[in-house]
């Protein structure tokens, strides 16, 4: 039986999910650029984070502070999830039935972990709104939130350290023209709020 195992090993397919990136709310709020690498309908769409990494999905942890049920036939939930840097606006509807059921059961205030796709909307007056379409939202404890803050701080600083060394970070530097010190300060302020 063991001799046959290599033949039945799982294969990798091109439609595997993109890894979810850890990002603070304050950085996601500044994100303006979205794109696809190819024209076909099934090609994944990305946002380009100001710290220089493309992102198809995000992983965020914070406090669910508010939840609203909307719609009648097309029922969906909108919620606010707050991390130490600001607010994520998240939603789950009929296209995300599992996430919608999860959100329906969670009562604020609760620590939650969210995995979802960031979407950028441009308003007629040129403002940008970012929301996260939930794939999953689950209740976690304070330790999980604290670990996420530490991991996200490290991931953010690692992206900043690349500073133009990859095509994505070079593009972010050119497009956003943001002082990296702003995001370093955001990281240190997030860590300071944890009081550890």
N, C-alpha and C positions, 0 to 999 in steps of 0.2 A: 504493500500500500504506500509506503513512504517514497518508493521510487517514482510514483505517479504524481506526488505533490507539486513538483515544479510546473507540470503541465496545467494544473488546475489553480495556480496562483492567480489572484485577482489582477486584471489588466487595468491600465490607466486609460481613461477616455478623455477626449477633448472637452466634454461637457461637465467636467468636475467643477465643483463650486470654487470660486476664488476664496482665498483665506480672508477672514474678517480682520481688519486692521484696528488696533487700539488708537482712539483719537479722543482728545478732550473736546468738550462742547464749544469752548471759545475758539478753537482752531476750525472746527467744522463750520461754525457760524461765518467765518471769513472766506470759506471756499466758494469760488465763483466759476471755475472751469469744469465743464463736463464734456466727455468725448467718447468715441468708439474707435477701436483700431481698424475695424473693417466695416463695410457698408451693409453686410447681410443682417437680416432681422435678428438672428440668434447670437450675434456677436455681443459680448458683454459691454455694458457702458460703465464708464469710470468717472469719478471726480478726481481732480488733482488737488491734493492738500497743499496749503501754503508752505508746509515744511518740506515738500518735495517728493511725495510718493503718490502714485495712483492708487485708487481705492474703489473697489466694486461693492464691498460689504464692510460694515463697521461692527465693532464689539464695544459696547459702552455699559458702564455700571454706574448707577446713581440712585437717587431717591425719587420714586414716583410720587409727585406732589399733587397731581390733578389728573382726572380722567373724565372724559365726556363721551357719551353714546350719542351717535348722530344717525340720521336717515331712518327711513321706514322700510322700504323694500330693499334698498342697498345699505344695509346696516354696517356701520364701522365705528371704531373707537379712535379718539384722539387723546393723547396724553402728554404730560410734561415730565421729563426725567432730568433731575438736576444733579450735576457733578460739582466738584469744587471750583470749576471755572465758569459755569453758566448752565444753560438749559438746552436739552435736546427736545425737539418736537417729534413725537413718534405717532404712528398710526397703524392700525391693522383693520382690514376689511375682509370682504368675501373672497378675495384672491389669496388671502393669508388666513384660512379658516382656523388652523391650529393656533396661530398667534392671537387671533381674535378671541378664541375661547379662553386662552391663557389670560389675556388682558381683562376679560369680563370677570374673572374670578379674583383679581388682585384689587385690594382696597388700599388707597393712599392713607397715610404715608407708608411706603414700604421700600426697602432696598430692592432693586431689580437689576438683572442682567439682560441686556438687549442685543440681539444680533439682527441686523437688517441692512437694507440698501438705502444709501443716501440719495435724495432727489433734490435737484435745484430748480426752483421756480423763479422766473424773472417777472416782476410786476410791471404794469404799463408805465409806471413812473421810474423804472430802472432799478428799483430795489431788488435784492435777492432774498429769497426765503428758502431755507433748507429744512427738509423733514426726512425722517427715517421710516421707511416702510418695513415694519417688523416681520422677521421670519420666526423669531421666538422671543418671548419675554417671560422670565422666571424670577421668583422671589429668591433673594440671597441674603446672607447676613452681613454685618458690618465688617467682619474679617475679609470676606470676599471683595467688598467694596474697597477696603484699604489695599489689598493686594493688587486690585485693578489699577488704582491710582499709582502705585509704585511701578507696575509694569508699563503703564501708559506714559508715565514720566520718562522712563528709560527709552521706550520706543520713540518718543518725540525727540529726545536729545540725540538719539542715534540718527534720526532723519536729518536733524539740523547739522550734525557733524559731517554728513555727505556734501553739503553746501556746494552744489553745482557739479559734483563728480559723476552723476548719472544723467542720462537724458531727461528723466522726469524732474530731478532736482534742479537741473539747469533751466528747464522750461518754467518751473515754479518761480525760480529766482527772477527770470526775465518778465514773466506775466504779472506776478504779484508785487514785486519790488518792495517786499516787506522786510523790515529790519529783523534779522533772526533774534536779536536781543529781546524783542517783544515776546516771542514764544518761549525763550529761556526763562524770562520773568514769570510768564504764565505757569510754567512747570514748577518753579520754586514756590510760587504762591499757593499752588495746589498742594504741594507737599507740606507747606507750613500749616495749612488748614487742618491737616490730619492730627496735629498735636501728638506726634509720636517721638 
